[in-house]
Amino acid sequence: MNSDIIIRFEHVTKQYDDDPAILDDVSFEIERGKFYTLLGPSGCGKTTILRLIAGFIAPTKGNIYINGKIVNDVPANRRQVNTVFQDYALFPHLNVYENVAFGLRIKKMKAAVIEQKVKEALKFVNLEGYENREISEMSGGQRQRVAIARAIVNEPEVILLDEPLSALDLKLRTEMQYELRELQRRLGITFIFVTHDQEEALAMSDEIFVINNGKIQQSGTPTDIYDEPINRFVADFIGESNILPGKMIKDFVVEFNGHAFECVDRGFHPNEPVEIVIRPEDLEITTPEKGNLKVRVDTQLFRGVHYEICCYDEEGNEWLVHSTKKAKVGDTIGLYFEPEAIHVMRFGETEEEFDRRLEAYDEVRP
Ligand SMILES: Nc1ncnc2c1ncn2[C@@H]1O[C@H](COP(=O)(O)OP(=O)(O)OP(=O)(O)O)[C@@H](O)[C@H]1O
C-alpha cells in the first residue's frame, strides 16, 4: 500500500440492529498531512465515520486500516488519533494547563516532560501565559484552542474535528477557519474535519468528501467538486446552481429549454436524458438578441459583491444569475454562457465512471 495513505476504509458498512445502514459500503483513502473535510447534511453519517476512525465504534462489515493495519478491534486509546469534539469536552473544574496535561498524566509521564509538552502545545495555539486560567474565563475561540492543544499534546498522527466551529459567531468562526488551516499546515498532521457548511469546506480543505444518505457522493479538491459536480445532490449542496433536465443529442451538443447548445461533454448515448448545471456566476447579462436564452427579470437583490438576479425563461424555468451588472425587474434580457459553463450530469453515474469520463475529455478534442 502507498505509504502516504494513513487511513483506508474498505467497503465499510455501519448498521444498528435491523435499522437501515447508516454507512453503506463506504471506501476511501486518507493521505498523510492533508486537510480533509467530511461535508453533508445532518444525519448523513459524518460523525459515524469519525467515530469509526477514532475507534469509539466498530464497523458492521468491511475493514478500517490505519497505517496499513486492520484496526477494526483496536480500542480508541491504542490508536494514534485524537478527537476535538463540537463542545470541546473540556473539564470545567480544571485550568487550561491541567486540561491540556490530562491525557499525559493518565499515561503517567514524568512531571517535567508533561510541563515541556504542555508548554509547547500552548505555544502552538498562541495560548502562552494562559496556563492558570479557568476554562470559564476563556472565550469561545480560546476554548477551541485549548481543545486543539489538548489533542496535539499527544502527538497524534490524525486529528478528528467534529464541527468544532459551529458554536462560534460568524466573525470568530471565519478567524478560526484561517487559524485552523494555518495550524494544520504548521503541524503537518492529517486533519479530518466535519461540517455541514459548504463554504467552510470549500475554504479550508485539500480534499472534500461530500456525503449523503450514508454514501460518499463525490470526493475531490474544492475546485474539482465545485466545477464538476457529479450529480444533482452535489451541485445543489455545494454552491448555488441552475439545474435543468436536458438531452445529450450527440457529442458536444446538449438540448435543454427547447434549444440545442454547444457543450464540451461527450461519451453519452445519442439522445440520452441528462441533467445540466450552470453556475449563477457563469451567466452573463446581455441584450435579448445576443443571449443564448431570453428571460424576464423577476427579482433582484444587491449582495455587496454582486447582484443576485432571479429570472424566468419562456418555459417557466427559474434562472439565478450573479452579476456585477444591474438588471431591471420586469425587463426581458438575454443570458449568455460559454459551452464550458454547461456541466452535463449523467443519471446514476458512479464516481469511477464519472472520473473516467472526465479524464477522457482531457484527450485532444477531434
Ligand atoms: N447509536 C446509534 N444507534 C442508532 N442510530 C444511530 C446511532 N448513532 C447514530 N445513529 C443514526 O445514524 C445517522 C447518522 O448519524 P451521524 O451522527 O453520523 O450523522 P451526522 O452526519 O454527523 O449528522 P449531524 O451533522 O447532525 O451530526 C443518524 O440518522 C443517527 O440518528
The ligand as an SDF file (V2000), in Angstrom:
LIG
                    3D

 31 33  0  0  0  0  0  0  0  0999 V2000
  -26.0350    4.5540   18.4310 N   0  0  0  0  0  0  0  0  0  0  0  0
  -26.8910    4.7330   17.4250 C   0  0  0  0  0  0  0  0  0  0  0  0
  -27.9530    3.9310   17.2640 N   0  0  0  0  0  0  0  0  0  0  0  0
  -28.8110    4.0840   16.2460 C   0  0  0  0  0  0  0  0  0  0  0  0
  -28.7070    5.0640   15.3220 N   0  0  0  0  0  0  0  0  0  0  0  0
  -27.6650    5.9220   15.4160 C   0  0  0  0  0  0  0  0  0  0  0  0
  -26.6970    5.7960   16.4590 C   0  0  0  0  0  0  0  0  0  0  0  0
  -25.7740    6.7850   16.2980 N   0  0  0  0  0  0  0  0  0  0  0  0
  -26.1610    7.4840   15.1930 C   0  0  0  0  0  0  0  0  0  0  0  0
  -27.2780    6.9770   14.6590 N   0  0  0  0  0  0  0  0  0  0  0  0
  -28.0030    7.4700   13.4490 C   0  0  0  0  0  0  0  0  0  0  0  0
  -27.0910    7.4600   12.3650 O   0  0  0  0  0  0  0  0  0  0  0  0
  -27.3600    8.5180   11.4440 C   0  0  0  0  0  0  0  0  0  0  0  0
  -26.0720    9.2490   11.1280 C   0  0  0  0  0  0  0  0  0  0  0  0
  -25.6220    9.9080   12.2870 O   0  0  0  0  0  0  0  0  0  0  0  0
  -24.3210   10.8040   12.3160 P   0  0  0  0  0  0  0  0  0  0  0  0
  -24.1720   11.3230   13.7020 O   0  0  0  0  0  0  0  0  0  0  0  0
  -23.1710   10.0710   11.7390 O   0  0  0  0  0  0  0  0  0  0  0  0
  -24.7300   11.9720   11.3200 O   0  0  0  0  0  0  0  0  0  0  0  0
  -24.0190   13.3500   11.0250 P   0  0  0  0  0  0  0  0  0  0  0  0
  -23.8670   13.4070    9.5400 O   0  0  0  0  0  0  0  0  0  0  0  0
  -22.7920   13.5260   11.8260 O   0  0  0  0  0  0  0  0  0  0  0  0
  -25.1270   14.3840   11.4580 O   0  0  0  0  0  0  0  0  0  0  0  0
  -25.0230   15.7690   12.2990 P   0  0  0  0  0  0  0  0  0  0  0  0
  -24.4610   16.7600   11.3400 O   0  0  0  0  0  0  0  0  0  0  0  0
  -26.4720   16.0450   12.6190 O   0  0  0  0  0  0  0  0  0  0  0  0
  -24.1890   15.5000   13.4920 O   0  0  0  0  0  0  0  0  0  0  0  0
  -28.4290    9.3640   12.0990 C   0  0  0  0  0  0  0  0  0  0  0  0
  -29.6530    9.0580   11.4770 O   0  0  0  0  0  0  0  0  0  0  0  0
  -28.4140    8.9210   13.5470 C   0  0  0  0  0  0  0  0  0  0  0  0
  -29.6910    9.0330   14.1070 O   0  0  0  0  0  0  0  0  0  0  0  0
  1  2  1  0
  2  3  1  0
  2  7  2  0
  3  4  2  0
  4  5  1  0
  5  6  2  0
  6  7  1  0
  6 10  1  0
  7  8  1  0
  8  9  2  0
  9 10  1  0
 10 11  1  0
 11 12  1  0
 11 30  1  0
 12 13  1  0
 13 14  1  0
 13 28  1  0
 14 15  1  0
 15 16  1  0
 16 17  2  0
 16 18  1  0
 16 19  1  0
 19 20  1  0
 20 21  2  0
 20 22  1  0
 20 23  1  0
 23 24  1  0
 24 25  2  0
 24 26  1  0
 24 27  1  0
 28 29  1  0
 28 30  1  0
 30 31  1  0
M  END
$$$$
